[in-house]
Amino acid sequence: MTNWLGGMRTTADRLYETDLIGRMVFLANRAANQTISSGGDTGSNALQWDEVSLDVLGGWKAGQPTRWTCPRAGWWTFQGAVGFNSSTSGTVRECCWYVNGGLISMGRSHPINMSGIASGPLTVDARAVPRLLSVGDYVELIAAHNSTAPTALDTATGSYRPYISITYSGPP
């Protein structure tokens, strides 16, 4: 849909779209530990959302728990974070946004260098990224680390648990 132009009729669809602007339409978190393999950002490390608190437009499906699928074309803003359990192995913790199975421009978090950080749970914030999506595009939050012993790390639970939120920012 384009922006409102002089002489346009008010329709239910146009009013609904206007009402959605700035509204969070998806919120989910990972309550149980999820094992994240080492080796950087890969699609196999996409967070699997097991507690969905809000899904206004029905973009999440239990059969594909890592994905939120765009139900209408427009600008969307992604926010999220990945919490890692306590570990001193490896030097990097990070996360990034994938759209349609690939890393997007501006989608990588600032990596946290673990050197000198005391052992304990750690949260890595994903960048808040606006993105123009088409109907059917899907979004995933990917966790990454470079731990070698152990070669996998678990996500944290409780107040450190990973989350994702998606907000409708406006028409294309």
N, C-alpha and C positions, 0 to 999 in steps of 0.2 A: 504494500500500500504506500502511496506517496503522501507527502504532507498535505494538510488541508489547504485548499485554494479557494479564492473568492467564488461564490456561486455554487459551491458544493452543497449537496443535500446532507442533512444529518441522518445518518443511518445507525442502526443498532451496532453494526460491526465497527463503524468509526468511533462511536462513543465507547464501546468496549475497549478498543485499542488505546484510546486516550486514557481510560481508567487504569490500564495496565502499566503505563509509563511510570517507572520508578518503583514498581512493586516487585518484591521478592516473590518468585513463583516456585522455587525449589530450595529445600533445605534438607540435608541428610548428614549423617555421621557414621563412623565406624566404631561400634561399641565393643566388639570382640577383637582380639589381636589378629592381625593379618601379617603373614610372613612375607617380607620384601627381599628378593634376591639381590645380590651384589652385581655390579657391572654397569651402573649408570641407568639412565632413563630408558626403559623399554615398556612396551605395551603390557607385558606380563606383570608389571608392577603397578597397574592401575588399581586404585582403591575400590574395593567392593563395598558399596553402601548397604549396611544391614539395619539401619534405623532411619526411615524416611519420615520426617516430621511434617513436611509440606510439599505437595506436588499439585499445584493449582491446575496445571495444563496437561497433566498425565504424561510427562516426558520420561519417566523412569519406569522400567519393567524389571520384575524380579528375575526373569530369565537372562537378562543382560545387566547384572547389578553394578557394573563399573560405569555405565553410560547414562547420561541424560540426553535425550534426543529432542531437538528443536521442533516444536509444533507449528511455529509461524515465523515467517521471514522477518528479520529486523535486527536491531542492535541489542546485544545482551552483554551484561557485565558478570564476570566470574569472580568469586572470592573463595578462599579456602585455606586450609593448613594441614600439615601432616605432623603428627606427634610420633616420635620414635621412643621405644623403651630404652632404659639405661644400657649403655654399652660404651666401652672405651676403644673398641676396635674400629679401624679405619679413620679417615681424617675428614670426610665430607658427608654432609646430610643436605639434601635439597628436594625440591619437587617442581613439577612443571605441568603446563596445560597442553593437552593433545586435543585436536579437533579432527574427526574422521580418521583417527589412527596415527596422526603425525604431530610432532612438536610444532607449535605455532610461533610466529615472530612475536617477540615481547613476552613469551610464555614461560620463561625459566626464572625460578626464584634466585635470590642471592644465596649462593651456597654458604653454608655455615661450616667453618673450619673447626674441627673438633680438637685440634692441638691445644693443650693447656686447659681444656674445659673439664671440670669435674664430672665424674660419672653421675648420671641422673637422666630422667626423661627430658626430651628436648623437642620443641615445636618449631617447625620451619613454615613460615608464612608464604603462601603462593602470592604472586603479584595479582593485584586487582586489574583485570584486563577487559577492556571493551572489545567486542568482536561482532562483525556483521555475519549473521548466520542465515542459511537457507533452510527451508523445511526439510527435515531428515538429517541434517548435520548433527553429529553427536560429540559430546564433550566428556573428557575424562581427566581426572587429577592423578598424576603419576608420581610415585615416591621413588627416590634414588639415594644411594649411598655407595661407598667404596670399601666396605668392611671386607676383610679377607679371612679372619678367624674370629668368630664364625663367618661364614660366607653369606648368611642371611640374618636380617634383623626383624624384629617384630614391631608393629605399630603399637602405640601406647593406648591405654584405656583411661577411663575416668575423665578428669578435667583436661588431660592432654590429648584425648582422642581426635583423630582426623575429622574434618568436616568439609562440606562444599555448600555454597549458596549461589544461586543464579537469579539475577534481576533483569527484568525487561527494561531496556533503556530507551526504546523508541523505534519507529518505523524505519525501513530502509531508506 
